Amino acid sequence: MGNKIQMIELSKEHNAIREEIEAAINKVIDSSAFIHGEEVELFERNLARYLNVKHVIGCANGTDALQIALMALDLKPGDQVLVPAFTYVATAEVIALLGLVPVMYDVNPRNFNTDSVSLENIEEIITENTKAIVPVHLFGQCSDMNAVLAVAKKYNLKVVEDCAQALGAKCKVGEDEKMAGTIGNIGCTSFFPTKNLGGMGDGGALFTNDDALAARIRMIASHGQEKKYHHKVIGCNSRLDTIQAAVLNVKLKYLDGYLAKRRQAASLYTTLFTKADPLNKYLYTPLEEEYSTHTYHQYTLIIKGNTRDALKQHLADKGIASMIYYPLPLSDQEAFQNIALRREDFSDAATDSLHNSEYLAKHVLSLPMNPTISKEEIELIVNEVINF
């Protein structure tokens, strides 16, 4: 049976602003400036204004953004980079690609992210070779950047924020409120079509308030050149296409509206689940932390017991899509078996150091979440979960 309720309905989202998008694309076609067109610089300025950050540098995709960020920090092969074990592969993949060593730490079991709880044992895995930490703002909520910055300051670590799922979220840092991705040395995001701000193809960007870092990021993303055919460093070729920038310029105007609709949908989900299961006998709904707003890129449940996979199948049988993000922690992925380190590699006394990540991989289930999901669809989904 085909899914009647999808995880996200891009066609509905785009049809509402179709004329604006087509006009923006046609303008690029008429100019034929498909690379480095004026829409790219315009989008970078508009997004920088939205985020209240000095520099936004577009690139080809979110993975490139992470790689360029680490290259810009001038890390050396063998340097160690702290990364959560429960996240998408790209976060750790680029670390390994550059000859760096991913050192995996556990996440908080209720908010999926990096916070003071998940950082409690971090000192056991920090050595003289540890140079950076990459907190991930998973599922749309920020990691506790106060805790991250405290560790970074104590051990002189660079901070690269992965906010591919949390663009538009706000985080309390001290007495200030800052946008996700603008707090560390560099922030990275993706404009994959299903993201909070998604293009009609691949795209990504980096954010920084550091002028020198911004210049270095631009140079690295353009084959290591500041002046054409004069290459100062080894770089790469990573550009945000003009057509994607034009689409993103249109959609950026609607981002806050999209996020408000996501939060409204999440509130209804949580209200209905809490009413049906007030003591959390069967599941946990997403935990909203005081230090961060939540964009609800995903609405992710923790299913107690051993029924998650059966529930997923039940929903599929009823025509309801669901997704498991992520079925294996990075530490269990074959690609990292001879590359990554974890706490027990630093201390003989440490065992099962990633138990939260391993638990979540077996118990999380994300339900349909998008700005166009209806009240009736949410009620149907919740009823089927509760019936199961």
Backbone torsions as a table, in degrees:
resi	resn	phi	psi	omega
1	MET	NA	128.5	-179.9
2	GLY	-73.0	151.8	-178.9
3	ASN	-71.0	126.6	176.5
4	LYS	-86.5	-29.1	177.2
5	ILE	-115.1	113.4	-177.2
6	GLN	-87.5	164.4	175.9
7	MET	-62.8	-41.4	179.4
8	ILE	-147.5	145.3	-177.7
9	GLU	-117.0	83.1	-176.3
10	LEU	-65.2	-34.2	-177.8
11	SER	-62.7	-40.4	177.7
12	LYS	-63.8	-42.3	-179.4
13	GLU	-63.1	-44.3	-176.1
14	HIS	-75.7	-34.5	-178.7
15	ASN	-61.6	-30.7	-179.2
16	ALA	-67.0	-25.0	-179.0
17	ILE	-126.9	25.8	-173.4
18	ARG	-57.0	-44.5	-177.1
19	GLU	-62.5	-41.1	178.8
20	GLU	-64.4	-42.3	-179.3
21	ILE	-65.7	-44.3	-179.2
22	GLU	-64.3	-38.6	177.8
23	ALA	-63.3	-41.4	179.8
24	ALA	-65.4	-42.6	179.1
25	ILE	-66.2	-42.7	-179.6
26	ASN	-63.1	-33.4	177.0
27	LYS	-62.9	-40.2	178.1
28	VAL	-67.8	-41.9	178.7
29	ILE	-59.8	-42.9	-179.4
30	ASP	-64.5	-36.2	-179.1
31	SER	-79.2	-26.0	-175.3
32	SER	61.6	16.3	177.7
33	ALA	-91.7	73.6	-173.4
34	PHE	-77.7	-20.5	177.7
35	ILE	-121.3	128.9	-180.0
36	HIS	59.3	33.1	174.6
37	GLY	-70.4	166.6	-174.7
38	GLU	-63.3	-23.7	179.6
39	GLU	-65.5	-27.3	179.5
40	VAL	-66.1	-51.2	179.5
41	GLU	-63.5	-38.3	178.6
42	LEU	-62.6	-43.8	179.1
43	PHE	-64.7	-42.4	178.6
44	GLU	-59.4	-40.9	178.5
45	ARG	-67.3	-44.2	-178.4
46	ASN	-64.6	-41.7	179.8
47	LEU	-70.0	-37.0	176.8
48	ALA	-61.2	-39.9	178.2
49	ARG	-65.9	-43.0	-179.9
50	TYR	-61.7	-40.8	-176.5
51	LEU	-87.0	-10.4	-174.9
52	ASN	56.6	50.4	178.3
53	VAL	-127.9	151.5	-173.8
54	LYS	-71.2	-39.5	-172.3
55	HIS	-132.1	132.0	167.6
56	VAL	-123.4	127.2	-179.2
57	ILE	-121.6	113.9	-180.0
58	GLY	-72.3	152.7	176.4
59	CYS	-149.5	-174.9	-168.8
60	ALA	-75.6	-30.0	-178.8
61	ASN	-168.5	172.5	-177.3
62	GLY	-67.6	-33.7	178.0
63	THR	-65.4	-43.4	175.0
64	ASP	-58.7	-39.0	-179.9
65	ALA	-58.5	-45.8	178.9
66	LEU	-63.2	-42.9	-179.0
67	GLN	-65.2	-45.5	-179.5
68	ILE	-63.1	-37.9	178.7
69	ALA	-59.4	-46.9	-179.6
70	LEU	-67.9	-36.3	176.5
71	MET	-64.4	-38.1	-177.7
72	ALA	-68.0	-24.8	179.4
73	LEU	-81.9	-0.4	174.3
74	ASP	58.6	42.1	175.5
75	LEU	-75.1	154.6	-175.8
76	LYS	-109.8	150.7	176.2
77	PRO	-51.7	132.5	-177.7
78	GLY	97.5	-18.3	174.8
79	ASP	-62.6	145.7	-177.2
80	GLN	-101.8	139.4	-178.8
81	VAL	-126.3	124.6	-179.8
82	LEU	-78.0	133.4	-176.7
83	VAL	-148.2	139.6	178.5
84	PRO	-66.4	146.9	-179.4
85	ALA	-79.9	-19.0	-178.4
86	PHE	-107.2	90.4	179.6
87	THR	-167.5	178.5	177.2
88	TYR	-73.6	151.6	-171.7
89	VAL	-59.0	-31.8	-173.7
90	ALA	-56.2	-35.4	-176.4
91	THR	-58.9	-41.3	179.9
92	ALA	-93.4	-25.4	-177.7
93	GLU	-58.5	-44.6	-177.6
94	VAL	-68.5	-30.0	176.7
95	ILE	-61.0	-48.2	-179.7
96	ALA	-67.3	-38.8	-179.2
97	LEU	-58.8	-31.2	-178.4
98	LEU	-89.2	6.2	-179.9
99	GLY	79.1	12.5	175.5
100	LEU	-88.3	170.3	-176.0
101	VAL	-112.7	114.4	174.8
102	PRO	-71.5	128.0	175.1
103	VAL	-114.2	112.7	-168.9
104	MET	-93.4	133.5	177.0
105	TYR	-121.3	164.5	-175.3
106	ASP	-84.4	162.3	178.5
107	VAL	-109.2	168.1	174.1
108	ASN	-69.3	132.6	-173.4
109	PRO	-73.8	-9.1	-179.6
110	ARG	-110.1	-27.9	179.0
111	ASN	-111.0	-1.5	173.9
112	PHE	71.3	3.9	-168.0
113	ASN	-121.7	-177.1	176.9
114	THR	-87.3	124.3	175.9
115	ASP	-150.8	-170.1	-176.7
116	SER	-62.0	-32.0	177.9
117	VAL	-68.0	-47.3	-177.7
118	SER	-71.2	-20.1	-179.4
119	LEU	-93.5	3.0	-175.2
120	GLU	-56.2	-39.3	-176.8
121	ASN	-103.2	17.7	-173.7
122	ILE	-65.8	-30.2	-176.3
123	GLU	-65.1	-24.1	179.2
124	GLU	-68.3	-19.6	-176.4
125	ILE	-115.1	9.1	175.9
126	ILE	-95.4	127.1	178.9
127	THR	-126.5	-177.1	177.2
128	GLU	-65.8	-16.6	179.3
129	ASN	-90.4	-5.5	-179.4
130	THR	-78.6	121.8	-173.0
131	LYS	-120.2	-18.2	-175.0
132	ALA	-156.0	162.1	173.9
133	ILE	-133.6	140.9	-178.7
134	VAL	-120.7	84.9	175.1
135	PRO	-70.4	141.1	178.9
136	VAL	-109.7	132.4	175.9
137	HIS	-91.3	82.0	-167.4
138	LEU	-79.6	140.9	174.2
139	PHE	66.2	2.2	173.9
140	GLY	117.9	-2.7	179.2
141	GLN	-114.8	142.6	-177.3
142	CYS	-71.7	146.5	163.4
143	SER	-65.3	163.1	178.4
144	ASP	-76.7	95.4	-173.5
145	MET	-72.6	-20.5	173.2
146	ASN	-63.1	-43.3	178.3
147	ALA	-67.1	-41.4	-179.9
148	VAL	-63.7	-46.7	-178.3
149	LEU	-65.1	-33.1	178.3
150	ALA	-64.5	-44.4	177.0
151	VAL	-64.9	-43.4	-178.9
152	ALA	-62.2	-40.7	179.4
153	LYS	-66.8	-42.5	-177.2
154	LYS	-63.2	-36.4	-174.3
155	TYR	-113.7	12.4	176.1
156	ASN	56.9	51.7	-179.3
157	LEU	-103.0	144.4	170.9
158	LYS	-79.7	149.5	-177.5
159	VAL	-120.7	120.3	175.5
160	VAL	-115.0	113.9	179.8
161	GLU	-85.6	129.7	171.7
162	ASP	-98.9	99.2	-178.4
163	CYS	-113.1	33.3	-178.5
164	ALA	-60.3	-27.3	-179.7
165	GLN	-103.7	1.1	-171.5
166	ALA	-130.3	20.5	178.2
167	LEU	-59.3	127.2	-177.5
168	GLY	101.9	-11.8	176.7
169	ALA	-75.2	153.0	178.4
170	LYS	-118.0	142.4	-175.1
171	CYS	-129.6	134.7	175.7
172	LYS	-79.6	123.2	177.9
173	VAL	-126.2	105.3	-172.1
174	GLY	64.2	-125.6	178.1
175	GLU	-93.6	-2.6	-175.7
176	ASP	-101.6	160.9	172.8
177	GLU	-117.6	121.5	-176.5
178	LYS	-123.5	157.5	179.6
179	MET	-80.4	143.7	176.8
180	ALA	-53.6	134.7	178.9
181	GLY	94.6	-7.3	-177.2
182	THR	-112.8	12.5	-170.5
183	ILE	-101.6	-42.4	179.6
184	GLY	-80.8	-165.0	177.0
185	ASN	-66.3	-41.3	179.9
186	ILE	-142.7	141.3	171.8
187	GLY	-113.0	148.8	-178.0
188	CYS	-131.9	140.6	176.4
189	THR	-142.0	170.0	179.0
190	SER	-123.0	146.2	173.3
191	PHE	-112.3	29.1	173.2
192	PHE	-50.6	143.6	-171.0
193	PRO	-51.0	-30.1	-176.6
194	THR	-90.1	1.0	-179.2
195	LYS	-71.7	170.9	177.7
196	ASN	-53.5	-44.2	171.5
197	LEU	-117.5	98.5	-173.4
198	GLY	-114.0	144.3	176.5
199	GLY	-88.3	-161.4	174.7
200	MET	-115.0	45.5	-176.7
201	GLY	160.7	-162.5	-179.5
202	ASP	-82.8	157.2	176.3
203	GLY	178.4	159.9	179.0
204	GLY	-161.4	175.5	179.0
205	ALA	-159.2	158.9	173.9
206	LEU	-121.4	148.0	-179.9
207	PHE	-125.7	142.6	173.4
208	THR	-161.1	152.7	172.8
209	ASN	-100.2	2.9	-177.2
210	ASP	-96.3	115.5	-176.9
211	ASP	-60.9	-43.9	-178.0
212	ALA	-66.3	-41.8	177.6
213	LEU	-63.4	-40.4	179.3
214	ALA	-60.7	-43.6	179.3
215	ALA	-64.1	-39.9	179.8
216	ARG	-68.2	-39.3	178.1
217	ILE	-61.4	-46.3	178.9
218	ARG	-61.1	-39.6	-179.4
219	MET	-66.2	-46.0	-178.9
220	ILE	-62.9	-41.4	-178.3
221	ALA	-69.3	-14.1	-179.9
222	SER	-116.7	55.6	176.9
223	HIS	59.9	24.1	177.9
224	GLY	72.7	25.2	-176.5
225	GLN	-118.7	139.2	169.1
226	GLU	-98.2	-34.6	176.4
227	LYS	-116.7	135.5	-174.3
228	LYS	-53.9	129.5	179.0
229	TYR	70.9	11.7	174.0
230	HIS	-121.3	103.9	-169.9
231	HIS	-104.1	112.6	-175.9
232	LYS	-83.5	-33.1	-178.9
233	VAL	-138.8	165.0	171.6
234	ILE	-73.2	122.9	-178.0
235	GLY	-124.2	-152.3	177.2
236	CYS	-146.8	178.6	-179.8
237	ASN	-115.7	100.5	-174.8
238	SER	-141.5	107.5	-175.4
239	ARG	-126.4	147.6	168.9
240	LEU	-86.3	117.0	-178.4
241	ASP	-61.7	148.9	-178.1
242	THR	-62.2	-40.5	179.6
243	ILE	-62.2	-42.1	178.1
244	GLN	-64.0	-40.7	178.5
245	ALA	-62.9	-38.5	179.2
246	ALA	-64.6	-43.4	177.5
247	VAL	-63.3	-44.9	-177.8
248	LEU	-65.8	-33.2	176.3
249	ASN	-61.3	-38.9	177.1
250	VAL	-67.7	-49.1	-173.1
251	LYS	-71.7	-25.3	179.0
252	LEU	-60.0	-33.8	179.5
253	LYS	-62.6	-25.1	-175.7
254	TYR	-102.8	-0.4	-172.2
255	LEU	-58.2	-48.8	-178.6
256	ASP	-61.5	-35.8	176.2
257	GLY	-65.4	-41.7	176.9
258	TYR	-60.6	-44.2	-177.1
259	LEU	-67.2	-37.0	177.7
260	ALA	-62.0	-39.2	179.2
261	LYS	-69.8	-35.9	175.9
262	ARG	-63.4	-44.6	-179.8
263	ARG	-65.6	-36.9	178.0
264	GLN	-64.0	-42.8	178.0
265	ALA	-64.2	-42.8	179.6
266	ALA	-63.0	-39.8	179.1
267	SER	-61.6	-40.1	178.5
268	LEU	-67.2	-45.6	175.4
269	TYR	-50.9	-54.5	-173.6
270	THR	-64.2	-41.1	178.6
271	THR	-59.8	-45.2	-178.0
272	LEU	-68.9	-42.3	179.2
273	PHE	-66.6	-40.4	-179.3
274	THR	-65.6	-37.2	177.6
275	LYS	-65.4	-39.3	-177.2
276	ALA	-79.9	-29.6	-175.6
277	ASP	-136.5	66.2	-171.6
278	PRO	-64.5	-23.0	-177.6
279	LEU	-101.7	11.9	-179.6
280	ASN	54.2	43.0	179.6
281	LYS	-70.5	-33.9	-173.1
282	TYR	-112.4	-27.1	-174.3
283	LEU	-158.7	163.1	170.8
284	TYR	-115.0	133.7	171.9
285	THR	-84.7	165.4	-178.9
286	PRO	-58.2	137.9	179.1
287	LEU	-90.1	125.6	176.7
288	GLU	-96.6	120.1	-178.6
289	GLU	-86.9	150.5	-178.6
290	GLU	-68.1	-26.9	-174.2
291	TYR	-84.7	-3.1	-177.0
292	SER	-145.0	142.6	165.3
293	THR	-79.3	166.1	-175.6
294	HIS	-123.6	128.1	178.9
295	THR	-91.2	-10.8	-178.9
296	TYR	50.4	52.1	167.7
297	HIS	-55.5	-39.1	170.1
298	GLN	-130.1	147.8	169.4
299	TYR	-105.6	102.9	-168.6
300	THR	-113.4	120.9	175.6
301	LEU	-90.9	154.9	165.8
302	ILE	-108.2	114.6	-177.7
303	ILE	-92.0	119.4	-178.1
304	LYS	-76.7	161.4	-178.2
305	GLY	75.6	-151.0	-177.5
306	ASN	-125.1	40.9	-173.9
307	THR	-111.3	4.0	-175.1
308	ARG	-55.5	-50.5	-175.7
309	ASP	-65.9	-36.8	178.1
310	ALA	-67.6	-37.6	176.4
311	LEU	-63.9	-43.7	178.7
312	LYS	-57.9	-42.8	179.1
313	GLN	-66.8	-39.5	177.8
314	HIS	-59.2	-45.7	179.3
315	LEU	-63.2	-42.1	178.3
316	ALA	-60.6	-40.5	178.7
317	ASP	-62.7	-26.3	179.2
318	LYS	-94.7	7.5	178.4
319	GLY	80.4	23.9	-178.0
320	ILE	-114.6	121.4	178.1
321	ALA	-72.5	150.3	169.5
322	SER	-153.6	163.0	-177.3
323	MET	-139.2	149.3	174.6
324	ILE	-106.1	106.2	173.1
325	TYR	-112.7	100.3	10.8
326	TYR	-135.6	141.2	-171.1
327	PRO	-73.2	-15.0	176.4
328	LEU	-137.3	132.7	170.3
329	PRO	-65.2	155.6	-176.9
330	LEU	-58.7	-31.5	-178.8
331	SER	-65.0	-21.7	179.8
332	ASP	-96.5	-2.8	178.8
333	GLN	-74.6	136.1	-176.6
334	GLU	-56.8	-37.0	-175.4
335	ALA	-60.6	-24.6	-174.4
336	PHE	-104.4	4.4	-172.0
337	GLN	-61.9	-34.0	-179.1
338	ASN	-109.6	16.7	-175.4
339	ILE	-121.9	-50.2	-171.5
340	ALA	-82.9	156.3	175.3
341	LEU	-116.9	156.5	175.2
342	ARG	-139.9	178.8	-169.2
343	ARG	-58.7	-38.7	-177.8
344	GLU	-67.0	-15.5	175.4
345	ASP	-76.4	-10.8	-179.0
346	PHE	-111.3	-16.8	-175.6
347	SER	-145.5	126.4	179.0
348	ASP	-65.2	-24.5	-176.5
349	ALA	-82.5	-15.9	-175.5
350	ALA	-82.7	129.6	176.8
351	THR	-135.7	149.9	176.1
352	ASP	49.3	49.9	-172.3
353	SER	-74.3	-12.0	-178.4
354	LEU	-118.1	35.0	-172.8
355	HIS	-66.3	-31.2	177.9
356	ASN	-66.5	-44.4	178.6
357	SER	-63.0	-40.3	179.6
358	GLU	-67.3	-37.4	177.8
359	TYR	-66.1	-47.8	-177.5
360	LEU	-61.3	-38.9	179.7
361	ALA	-58.2	-26.9	-178.4
362	LYS	-95.5	-8.4	-170.5
363	HIS	-129.5	-7.5	-178.6
364	VAL	-84.7	147.5	174.0
365	LEU	-149.0	124.1	-179.6
366	SER	-98.1	134.4	-178.3
367	LEU	-100.1	163.5	179.3
368	PRO	-51.7	131.5	-179.3
369	MET	-149.7	119.9	176.5
370	ASN	-165.1	163.9	-176.0
371	PRO	-65.8	-15.3	-176.2
372	THR	-104.2	1.7	-178.7
373	ILE	-65.6	140.1	-174.5
374	SER	-96.4	162.8	175.7
375	LYS	-59.4	-40.6	-179.2
376	GLU	-65.8	-38.5	178.5
377	GLU	-66.2	-42.9	178.9
378	ILE	-63.1	-44.1	178.8
379	GLU	-60.9	-40.9	178.4
380	LEU	-63.7	-44.7	-179.8
381	ILE	-61.0	-48.6	-178.7
382	VAL	-61.7	-43.1	180.0
383	ASN	-60.0	-39.6	-180.0
384	GLU	-69.6	-37.2	176.1
385	VAL	-63.6	-46.6	-178.5
386	ILE	-66.6	-40.5	176.8
387	ASN	-58.1	-40.6	179.3
388	PHE	-63.8	NA	NA
